Each structure stands twice: as C-alpha cells, then as structure tokens.
C-alpha cells in the first residue's frame, strides 16, 4: 500500500487510535474507495489512511507465484474481521456498497 506518500511493505502499521481498556463497545468505520483511498475511523476519529493496496511483501509462504504478483493493485477482495490475540465481539455490522451510481 501507499502510506504517507510511499509504498510501505510493513506487515503492521500503528494507527493513531487510543488504546481501549476493559469491556466496552467501540465504533469502527472503514471507508474503501476502490484502490484509491482507505480510511479507518474509530469513534469518529480518523486513525489511519492509505491508498493503492497491492500485492507484495515477504510475509507469506507456500504461495502461488502466478497469483502473488508483487505490485498488482487490489481492486476487489474479501472482508475479514479478526482479533490479534485478544478476545473480541462484533455486533451491528453493516456493509454499504459505495460503488452504486446515484440518480
């Protein structure tokens, strides 16, 4: 992806989000405008923004080189919700397709 004006191949990038302690609900919004801009918003505050998501990087193994073409821009894909080592619950998940033309 392009982060802060240059291609960044790190596996994880710190956001500007604060840390939440204990049991509480946190509102997360992710706006994906094709391959041009991805914005992460937590409780109304933009915490991470990047563009041009693409295939690449060395944090993979057992891959098919016909599919892993470094530098190829991602124009579609899957949505996955996960936790990185801590318990998490999700609720009220909504997906809005922004690609639909409006009259």
NUGUFI-947987 format. One line per 8 residues: number of its first residue (from 1); their letters; for each residue x, y, z of N, C-alpha, C. Coordinates in steps of 0.2 Angstrom, whole numbers. Each point is the difference from the previous one (the first is absolute). Layout:
NUM	A	X,Y,Z,X,Y,Z,X,Y,Z | ...
This chain:
1	XXXXXXXX	4,-6,0,-4,6,0,4,6,0 | -3,6,-2,4,6,1,-2,3,6 | 5,2,5,-2,3,6,5,6,1 | -3,5,2,4,6,0,5,2,-6 | -3,-1,-6,3,2,-6,5,-5,-3 | 1,-6,3,4,-5,-3,-2,-7,1 | 2,-5,-4,-2,-7,1,3,-2,7 | -5,-3,4,2,-3,6,-1,-7,0
9	XXXXXXXX	5,-5,1,-1,-7,0,-1,-3,7 | 0,4,6,0,-2,6,-7,-5,1 | 1,-5,4,-6,-4,2,-5,3,4 | 2,4,5,-4,4,4,2,7,1 | -5,5,-1,2,7,1,-4,3,6 | 3,3,5,-4,3,5,-5,5,-2 | -6,0,3,-4,6,-2,0,5,6 | -4,5,-1,0,6,5,-5,-2,5
17	XXXXXXXX	-3,-5,0,-6,-2,5,3,-1,7 | -4,3,5,2,-1,7,-1,-8,1 | 2,-2,6,-1,-7,2,-6,0,5 | -4,-5,-1,-6,-1,4,1,-5,5 | -2,1,6,1,-5,5,-7,-2,3 | 0,-6,1,-6,-3,3,-5,-2,-5 | -6,-2,3,-6,-1,-5,-4,6,-2 | 1,2,-6,-4,5,-2,-1,0,-8
25	XXXXXXXX	-5,3,-3,-1,-1,-7,3,6,-3 | 3,-1,-6,4,5,-3,-3,0,-8 | -2,6,-2,-2,0,-7,5,1,-5 | 1,-4,-5,5,0,-5,-4,0,-7 | 3,5,-4,-2,1,-7,6,-1,-4 | -1,-3,-6,5,-1,-5,-3,2,-6 | 3,5,-3,-3,3,-7,6,-2,-5 | -3,-4,-5,5,-3,-5,-3,3,-7
33	XXXXXXXX	4,5,-3,-2,3,-6,5,-4,-6 | -2,-6,-1,3,-4,-5,7,-1,2 | 5,2,-5,7,-1,1,3,7,2 | -4,5,1,3,7,0,1,2,8 | -5,-2,4,1,3,7,-4,-5,5 | 4,-1,5,-3,-4,6,1,4,6 | -6,1,4,0,4,6,-3,-4,5 | 4,-1,6,-3,-3,6,-2,5,5
41	XXXXXXXX	-6,0,3,-3,5,4,-2,-4,7 | 3,2,5,-2,-3,7,-3,5,4 | -7,-1,2,-3,5,4,0,7,-3 | -1,0,-6,0,7,-4,6,3,-1 | 6,-3,2,6,3,-2,4,-4,-5 | 3,3,-5,4,-3,-5,6,-2,3 | 2,-7,0,6,-2,3,5,-3,-5 | -2,-2,-6,4,-2,-5,-2,1,-7
49	XXXXXXXX	4,2,-4,-2,1,-7,6,-2,-5 | -2,-4,-5,5,-2,-5,-4,-1,-7 | 4,-1,-5,-2,-1,-7,3,-6,-3 | -2,-1,-6,3,-5,-5,2,-7,4 | -5,-3,3,2,-7,3,2,-4,-6 | 5,-4,1,3,-4,-5,3,-7,3 | 1,-4,-5,3,-6,2,8,1,1 | 3,-3,5,7,1,1,2,-1,7
57	XXXXXXXX	6,0,1,3,-1,7,3,-8,1 | 4,-1,5,3,-6,1,-3,-4,5 | -6,2,3,-3,-3,6,-5,-6,-3 | 2,-4,-4,-4,-5,-3,4,-6,-1 | -3,-6,0,3,-6,-2,-4,-5,-3 | 2,-5,-4,-4,-5,-3,-5,4,-5 | 2,5,-4,-4,4,-4,1,-3,-8 | -5,2,-3,0,-1,-8,3,6,-3
65	XXXXXXXX	5,-1,-3,3,6,-4,-4,3,-5 | -4,-4,-3,-5,2,-5,-5,5,3 | -1,-1,6,-5,5,3,3,5,4 | 6,-1,4,3,5,3,5,4,-4 | -3,5,-4,4,4,-4,1,7,3 | 6,1,3,1,6,4,-1,6,-4 | -3,5,3,-2,6,-3,-7,1,-3 | -3,-6,-1,-7,0,-3,-5,3,5
73	XXXXXXXX	-3,5,-3,-5,4,4,-6,-5,2 | -3,1,6,-6,-4,2,-6,4,-2 | -4,-2,-4,-6,3,-2,-6,-3,4 | 0,-6,2,-5,-3,4,3,-5,5 | -4,-3,4,2,-5,4,-5,-2,5 | 2,-2,6,-4,-3,6,0,5,6 | -5,-1,4,0,4,6,1,-5,6 | 4,1,4,2,-4,6,0,4,6
81	XXXXXXXX	-3,-3,5,0,3,7,4,-5,4 | 5,3,4,4,-4,4,3,3,6 | 3,-4,4,3,3,6,7,-2,0 | 5,4,2,7,-2,0,2,-2,7 | -3,-6,2,2,-3,7,-4,2,6 | -5,4,-1,-4,2,6,-7,-2,-2 | -4,-2,5,-8,-1,-1,-3,6,-3 | -5,-1,-5,-3,6,-3,-7,-2,-1
89	XXXXXXXX	-5,4,0,-7,-1,-2,-2,5,-5 | -4,-2,-5,-2,5,-5,-8,0,0 | -3,6,-1,-7,0,-1,-2,6,-5 | -6,0,-2,-2,5,-4,4,2,-6 | 2,-6,-4,5,1,-6,-5,2,-6 | 2,5,-3,-4,3,-6,5,1,-5 | -1,-2,-6,4,1,-6,-4,4,-5 | 2,5,-3,-3,5,-4,4,0,-7
97	XXXXXXX	-2,-2,-5,3,0,-7,0,7,-2 | 6,3,0,1,7,-3,1,1,-7 | 0,-6,-4,1,0,-7,-6,1,-4 | -6,0,3,-6,1,-3,-1,7,-3 | -2,1,-6,-1,6,-2,-6,3,2 | 0,6,2,-6,4,3,-3,4,-5 | -7,1,0,-4,4,-5,-1,7,3
